[in-house]
Amino acid sequence: MKKAFTLIELLVVIAIIAILAAILFPVFAQAKESARATTCLNNMKQLGVGVMSYLADNDGYYPNPYCDRYPCAGWVISGANPLAGTTNPACTMVDAWNNDLCSIADPKLGAIYPYVKNEQVYKCPTAQQGRYRWANFSVNSSTQRVTYTMNRNFGGNYISLRSGGIGQIGLSESVVNFPSSTFLLVDEDVVTRNDGLLLPGTTATNGDDFGRQHRQGANILHGDSSVKRYARESIKFGSPLWVRWETQRTQE
C-alpha cells in the first residue's frame, strides 16, 4: 500500500508552486510586452515603407502631418473630421478642438494607406490608459484607431483647405538635412494623443508627450524610414536629443 502525502508535504508542494509562479509570471509578462514592442517596431517599419513609396510618387514631398477635412494629403485624417470620428456608438469624449478621442483619426482616408493597406499597423498593440491632459476625460487606447502621430515639423504653416478645414503642406525631403535622426512618426503617450499630429512644445509641459509603454520608452520612425526605441528620459524637453524634433538643422 502506497503511503499518502501528509498535510505538511502538500503544503510544501503548494508553497513551492506559489514561489515558482511568483518568479515566472513577471517573466512571462515581460516576454509578452517584448513581443508587443517588437510588433510595434514592425508596424512602424511598414508605415515607413508607405511613406517612402509616397515620397517616390509625389516628387519627394512628405504627406501632410495634419489635416482635418477629407480630401487632403494628410498622412491620416484627424478625428475632428466628421468622416473620421466615432459614430456607432457616438463618442462621448470630444475635446475643445472637436477631436474625437475615441478614434483619434481615420487611417484609411490617409495618404499612405494605399501603400500600407492594413489599418492594424497604425496602432501599437500595447494598451494604454490615462487622464487626457487637455480635458477631464479618462482615455484608453483600446478604442483608438491610430496611436502613432506625425511630427508637426514635417509640415509648413497651417492653411485653409479647399475641403473646408485646415491642414499643413508636407515638406520636401530636400530640406530634411538629417533624415536618419529626425523623428517622423512617434509612439505618442495616450494622455496627449488626440489627432494624429505630434506637436513639440516649448517647455516640458505645453506640448505632446512621447509614450512610455515600452520599458518607459517610445518607438520612433525617422525621416529615412529607420526605426528605434528611445528611453523617455533621453528625449524629454531640454535633453540633447530634443533638437532631433527639428527638420532643418545645420549640425548634428
Contacts in CASP RR format, 6 or more apart in sequence:
PFRMAT RR
TARGET T0000
AUTHOR 0000-0000-0000
METHOD contacts of the structure
MODEL  1
MKKAFTLIELLVVIAIIAILAAILFPVFAQAKESARATTCLNNMKQLGVG
VMSYLADNDGYYPNPYCDRYPCAGWVISGANPLAGTTNPACTMVDAWNND
LCSIADPKLGAIYPYVKNEQVYKCPTAQQGRYRWANFSVNSSTQRVTYTM
NRNFGGNYISLRSGGIGQIGLSESVVNFPSSTFLLVDEDVVTRNDGLLLP
GTTATNGDDFGRQHRQGANILHGDSSVKRYARESIKFGSPLWVRWETQRT
QE
5 13 0 8 1.000
33 126 0 8 1.000
33 214 0 8 1.000
33 215 0 8 1.000
36 124 0 8 1.000
36 125 0 8 1.000
36 126 0 8 1.000
36 214 0 8 1.000
37 126 0 8 1.000
37 214 0 8 1.000
37 215 0 8 1.000
37 219 0 8 1.000
37 229 0 8 1.000
39 125 0 8 1.000
40 124 0 8 1.000
40 125 0 8 1.000
40 126 0 8 1.000
40 187 0 8 1.000
40 214 0 8 1.000
40 219 0 8 1.000
41 219 0 8 1.000
41 227 0 8 1.000
41 229 0 8 1.000
42 121 0 8 1.000
43 120 0 8 1.000
43 121 0 8 1.000
43 122 0 8 1.000
43 123 0 8 1.000
43 124 0 8 1.000
43 148 0 8 1.000
44 148 0 8 1.000
44 185 0 8 1.000
44 187 0 8 1.000
44 219 0 8 1.000
44 220 0 8 1.000
44 221 0 8 1.000
44 227 0 8 1.000
45 221 0 8 1.000
45 225 0 8 1.000
45 227 0 8 1.000
46 116 0 8 1.000
46 118 0 8 1.000
46 121 0 8 1.000
47 112 0 8 1.000
47 116 0 8 1.000
47 121 0 8 1.000
47 122 0 8 1.000
47 148 0 8 1.000
47 185 0 8 1.000
47 221 0 8 1.000
48 184 0 8 1.000
48 185 0 8 1.000
48 221 0 8 1.000
48 225 0 8 1.000
48 227 0 8 1.000
49 115 0 8 1.000
49 116 0 8 1.000
49 225 0 8 1.000
50 112 0 8 1.000
50 115 0 8 1.000
50 116 0 8 1.000
51 62 0 8 1.000
51 63 0 8 1.000
51 75 0 8 1.000
51 112 0 8 1.000
51 184 0 8 1.000
51 185 0 8 1.000
51 221 0 8 1.000
51 223 0 8 1.000
51 225 0 8 1.000
52 225 0 8 1.000
53 112 0 8 1.000
53 115 0 8 1.000
54 62 0 8 1.000
54 63 0 8 1.000
54 111 0 8 1.000
54 112 0 8 1.000
54 115 0 8 1.000
55 61 0 8 1.000
55 62 0 8 1.000
55 173 0 8 1.000
58 73 0 8 1.000
59 172 0 8 1.000
60 172 0 8 1.000
60 173 0 8 1.000
60 174 0 8 1.000
61 169 0 8 1.000
61 170 0 8 1.000
61 171 0 8 1.000
61 172 0 8 1.000
61 173 0 8 1.000
62 154 0 8 1.000
62 155 0 8 1.000
62 170 0 8 1.000
62 171 0 8 1.000
62 172 0 8 1.000
62 173 0 8 1.000
62 184 0 8 1.000
63 73 0 8 1.000
63 74 0 8 1.000
63 75 0 8 1.000
63 110 0 8 1.000
63 111 0 8 1.000
63 112 0 8 1.000
63 150 0 8 1.000
63 170 0 8 1.000
64 72 0 8 1.000
64 73 0 8 1.000
64 74 0 8 1.000
64 75 0 8 1.000
64 111 0 8 1.000
64 155 0 8 1.000
64 167 0 8 1.000
64 168 0 8 1.000
64 169 0 8 1.000
64 170 0 8 1.000
65 74 0 8 1.000
65 75 0 8 1.000
65 150 0 8 1.000
65 151 0 8 1.000
65 152 0 8 1.000
65 153 0 8 1.000
65 154 0 8 1.000
65 155 0 8 1.000
65 168 0 8 1.000
65 170 0 8 1.000
65 197 0 8 1.000
66 74 0 8 1.000
66 78 0 8 1.000
66 150 0 8 1.000
66 152 0 8 1.000
66 155 0 8 1.000
66 158 0 8 1.000
66 166 0 8 1.000
66 167 0 8 1.000
66 168 0 8 1.000
66 195 0 8 1.000
66 196 0 8 1.000
66 197 0 8 1.000
67 73 0 8 1.000
67 74 0 8 1.000
67 77 0 8 1.000
67 78 0 8 1.000
67 161 0 8 1.000
67 165 0 8 1.000
67 166 0 8 1.000
67 167 0 8 1.000
67 168 0 8 1.000
68 77 0 8 1.000
68 78 0 8 1.000
68 79 0 8 1.000
68 80 0 8 1.000
68 81 0 8 1.000
68 165 0 8 1.000
68 166 0 8 1.000
68 167 0 8 1.000
68 195 0 8 1.000
69 77 0 8 1.000
69 81 0 8 1.000
69 161 0 8 1.000
69 163 0 8 1.000
69 164 0 8 1.000
69 165 0 8 1.000
69 166 0 8 1.000
70 77 0 8 1.000
70 81 0 8 1.000
70 83 0 8 1.000
70 84 0 8 1.000
70 106 0 8 1.000
70 109 0 8 1.000
70 163 0 8 1.000
71 109 0 8 1.000
71 163 0 8 1.000
72 161 0 8 1.000
72 163 0 8 1.000
72 167 0 8 1.000
73 111 0 8 1.000
73 170 0 8 1.000
74 110 0 8 1.000
74 111 0 8 1.000
74 167 0 8 1.000
75 110 0 8 1.000
75 111 0 8 1.000
75 112 0 8 1.000
75 150 0 8 1.000
75 196 0 8 1.000
76 84 0 8 1.000
76 105 0 8 1.000
76 106 0 8 1.000
76 107 0 8 1.000
76 109 0 8 1.000
76 110 0 8 1.000
76 122 0 8 1.000
76 146 0 8 1.000
76 150 0 8 1.000
76 196 0 8 1.000
77 83 0 8 1.000
77 84 0 8 1.000
77 105 0 8 1.000
77 106 0 8 1.000
77 109 0 8 1.000
77 110 0 8 1.000
78 84 0 8 1.000
78 99 0 8 1.000
78 105 0 8 1.000
78 195 0 8 1.000
78 196 0 8 1.000
78 197 0 8 1.000
79 85 0 8 1.000
79 98 0 8 1.000
79 99 0 8 1.000
79 100 0 8 1.000
79 103 0 8 1.000
79 104 0 8 1.000
79 105 0 8 1.000
79 106 0 8 1.000
79 195 0 8 1.000
80 97 0 8 1.000
80 98 0 8 1.000
80 99 0 8 1.000
80 100 0 8 1.000
80 195 0 8 1.000
81 106 0 8 1.000
81 109 0 8 1.000
83 106 0 8 1.000
83 109 0 8 1.000
84 100 0 8 1.000
84 103 0 8 1.000
84 105 0 8 1.000
84 106 0 8 1.000
84 109 0 8 1.000
85 91 0 8 1.000
85 100 0 8 1.000
85 102 0 8 1.000
85 103 0 8 1.000
85 106 0 8 1.000
86 100 0 8 1.000
86 102 0 8 1.000
86 103 0 8 1.000
86 143 0 8 1.000
91 100 0 8 1.000
91 101 0 8 1.000
91 102 0 8 1.000
91 103 0 8 1.000
92 102 0 8 1.000
93 100 0 8 1.000
93 101 0 8 1.000
93 102 0 8 1.000
93 132 0 8 1.000
93 135 0 8 1.000
93 137 0 8 1.000
93 139 0 8 1.000
94 100 0 8 1.000
94 101 0 8 1.000
95 101 0 8 1.000
95 132 0 8 1.000
95 134 0 8 1.000
95 135 0 8 1.000
95 137 0 8 1.000
95 194 0 8 1.000
96 134 0 8 1.000
96 135 0 8 1.000
97 194 0 8 1.000
97 195 0 8 1.000
99 194 0 8 1.000
99 195 0 8 1.000
101 132 0 8 1.000
101 137 0 8 1.000
101 139 0 8 1.000
101 144 0 8 1.000
101 194 0 8 1.000
102 143 0 8 1.000
102 144 0 8 1.000
103 143 0 8 1.000
103 144 0 8 1.000
103 145 0 8 1.000
103 146 0 8 1.000
104 144 0 8 1.000
104 145 0 8 1.000
104 146 0 8 1.000
104 147 0 8 1.000
104 193 0 8 1.000
104 194 0 8 1.000
104 195 0 8 1.000
104 196 0 8 1.000
105 145 0 8 1.000
105 146 0 8 1.000
105 195 0 8 1.000
105 196 0 8 1.000
106 145 0 8 1.000
106 146 0 8 1.000
107 113 0 8 1.000
107 116 0 8 1.000
107 119 0 8 1.000
107 122 0 8 1.000
107 145 0 8 1.000
107 146 0 8 1.000
108 119 0 8 1.000
113 119 0 8 1.000
116 122 0 8 1.000
119 145 0 8 1.000
122 145 0 8 1.000
122 146 0 8 1.000
122 147 0 8 1.000
122 148 0 8 1.000
123 141 0 8 1.000
123 144 0 8 1.000
123 145 0 8 1.000
123 146 0 8 1.000
123 147 0 8 1.000
123 148 0 8 1.000
124 141 0 8 1.000
124 147 0 8 1.000
124 148 0 8 1.000
124 187 0 8 1.000
124 213 0 8 1.000
124 219 0 8 1.000
126 213 0 8 1.000
126 214 0 8 1.000
127 140 0 8 1.000
127 141 0 8 1.000
127 142 0 8 1.000
128 140 0 8 1.000
128 141 0 8 1.000
128 147 0 8 1.000
128 189 0 8 1.000
128 190 0 8 1.000
128 211 0 8 1.000
128 213 0 8 1.000
129 138 0 8 1.000
129 139 0 8 1.000
129 140 0 8 1.000
129 141 0 8 1.000
129 190 0 8 1.000
130 138 0 8 1.000
130 139 0 8 1.000
130 140 0 8 1.000
130 190 0 8 1.000
130 191 0 8 1.000
131 137 0 8 1.000
131 138 0 8 1.000
131 139 0 8 1.000
131 191 0 8 1.000
132 138 0 8 1.000
132 139 0 8 1.000
132 191 0 8 1.000
132 192 0 8 1.000
132 194 0 8 1.000
133 191 0 8 1.000
133 192 0 8 1.000
134 192 0 8 1.000
134 194 0 8 1.000
139 190 0 8 1.000
139 191 0 8 1.000
139 193 0 8 1.000
140 190 0 8 1.000
141 147 0 8 1.000
141 190 0 8 1.000
141 193 0 8 1.000
144 190 0 8 1.000
144 193 0 8 1.000
146 196 0 8 1.000
147 187 0 8 1.000
147 188 0 8 1.000
147 190 0 8 1.000
147 193 0 8 1.000
148 185 0 8 1.000
148 186 0 8 1.000
148 187 0 8 1.000
148 188 0 8 1.000
148 196 0 8 1.000
148 221 0 8 1.000
149 185 0 8 1.000
149 186 0 8 1.000
149 188 0 8 1.000
149 193 0 8 1.000
149 195 0 8 1.000
149 196 0 8 1.000
149 197 0 8 1.000
149 198 0 8 1.000
149 208 0 8 1.000
150 184 0 8 1.000
150 185 0 8 1.000
150 186 0 8 1.000
150 196 0 8 1.000
150 197 0 8 1.000
150 198 0 8 1.000
151 182 0 8 1.000
151 183 0 8 1.000
151 184 0 8 1.000
151 185 0 8 1.000
151 186 0 8 1.000
151 198 0 8 1.000
151 200 0 8 1.000
151 245 0 8 1.000
151 247 0 8 1.000
152 168 0 8 1.000
152 197 0 8 1.000
152 198 0 8 1.000
152 199 0 8 1.000
152 200 0 8 1.000
153 200 0 8 1.000
153 245 0 8 1.000
153 246 0 8 1.000
153 247 0 8 1.000
154 170 0 8 1.000
154 171 0 8 1.000
154 176 0 8 1.000
154 184 0 8 1.000
154 223 0 8 1.000
154 247 0 8 1.000
155 168 0 8 1.000
155 169 0 8 1.000
155 170 0 8 1.000
155 171 0 8 1.000
155 247 0 8 1.000
156 168 0 8 1.000
156 169 0 8 1.000
156 170 0 8 1.000
156 171 0 8 1.000
157 168 0 8 1.000
158 166 0 8 1.000
158 167 0 8 1.000
158 168 0 8 1.000
159 166 0 8 1.000
159 167 0 8 1.000
159 168 0 8 1.000
159 169 0 8 1.000
160 166 0 8 1.000
161 167 0 8 1.000
171 247 0 8 1.000
173 179 0 8 1.000
175 247 0 8 1.000
175 248 0 8 1.000
176 182 0 8 1.000
176 223 0 8 1.000
176 247 0 8 1.000
176 248 0 8 1.000
177 247 0 8 1.000
177 248 0 8 1.000
177 249 0 8 1.000
177 250 0 8 1.000
178 244 0 8 1.000
178 249 0 8 1.000
178 252 0 8 1.000
179 222 0 8 1.000
179 223 0 8 1.000
179 224 0 8 1.000
180 222 0 8 1.000
180 223 0 8 1.000
180 224 0 8 1.000
180 226 0 8 1.000
181 222 0 8 1.000
181 244 0 8 1.000
181 252 0 8 1.000
182 222 0 8 1.000
182 223 0 8 1.000
182 244 0 8 1.000
182 245 0 8 1.000
182 246 0 8 1.000
182 247 0 8 1.000
182 249 0 8 1.000
183 220 0 8 1.000
183 221 0 8 1.000
183 222 0 8 1.000
183 223 0 8 1.000
183 244 0 8 1.000
183 245 0 8 1.000
184 220 0 8 1.000
184 221 0 8 1.000
184 222 0 8 1.000
184 223 0 8 1.000
185 220 0 8 1.000
185 221 0 8 1.000
186 198 0 8 1.000
186 210 0 8 1.000
186 211 0 8 1.000
186 218 0 8 1.000
186 220 0 8 1.000
186 221 0 8 1.000
187 210 0 8 1.000
187 211 0 8 1.000
187 213 0 8 1.000
187 214 0 8 1.000
187 217 0 8 1.000
187 218 0 8 1.000
187 219 0 8 1.000
187 220 0 8 1.000
188 196 0 8 1.000
188 198 0 8 1.000
188 208 0 8 1.000
188 209 0 8 1.000
188 210 0 8 1.000
188 211 0 8 1.000
188 218 0 8 1.000
189 208 0 8 1.000
189 209 0 8 1.000
189 210 0 8 1.000
189 211 0 8 1.000
189 212 0 8 1.000
189 218 0 8 1.000
190 211 0 8 1.000
191 209 0 8 1.000
192 207 0 8 1.000
192 208 0 8 1.000
192 209 0 8 1.000
193 208 0 8 1.000
197 208 0 8 1.000
198 208 0 8 1.000
199 207 0 8 1.000
199 208 0 8 1.000
200 207 0 8 1.000
200 208 0 8 1.000
200 245 0 8 1.000
201 207 0 8 1.000
201 208 0 8 1.000
201 237 0 8 1.000
203 237 0 8 1.000
204 236 0 8 1.000
204 237 0 8 1.000
204 238 0 8 1.000
210 217 0 8 1.000
210 218 0 8 1.000
210 230 0 8 1.000
210 232 0 8 1.000
210 235 0 8 1.000
210 236 0 8 1.000
211 217 0 8 1.000
211 218 0 8 1.000
211 232 0 8 1.000
212 218 0 8 1.000
212 232 0 8 1.000
214 229 0 8 1.000
215 229 0 8 1.000
215 231 0 8 1.000
216 231 0 8 1.000
216 232 0 8 1.000
216 233 0 8 1.000
217 229 0 8 1.000
217 230 0 8 1.000
217 231 0 8 1.000
217 232 0 8 1.000
218 229 0 8 1.000
218 230 0 8 1.000
218 232 0 8 1.000
218 235 0 8 1.000
219 227 0 8 1.000
219 228 0 8 1.000
219 229 0 8 1.000
219 230 0 8 1.000
220 227 0 8 1.000
220 228 0 8 1.000
220 229 0 8 1.000
220 230 0 8 1.000
221 227 0 8 1.000
222 228 0 8 1.000
230 241 0 8 1.000
233 239 0 8 1.000
234 241 0 8 1.000
235 241 0 8 1.000
235 242 0 8 1.000
235 244 0 8 1.000
236 242 0 8 1.000
243 249 0 8 1.000
END
